[in-house]
Amino acid sequence: MVNGRTVLERFPAGGPRGSWPAEEFAHARRMEGLPAEVVMDLATDTFLVIVRGEVAADAAA
């Protein structure tokens, strides 16, 4: 967990489908009850699927 968030998965931003794979992955996690969201990591040119705060800590336990 970094800065109060847990990274669940990483997707390259340069992929032919853009953020769609990340959005699809996040949607599947939300259907499982995790409040997953997609953010862009500009430093690595990567879409990250994250969970913020205490929910992230509970999910990792």
Secondary structure, 3 states (H helix, E strand, C coil): CECCEEEEEEEECCCCCCCHHHHHHHHHHHHCCCCCEEEEECCCCEEEEEEEHHHHHHHHC
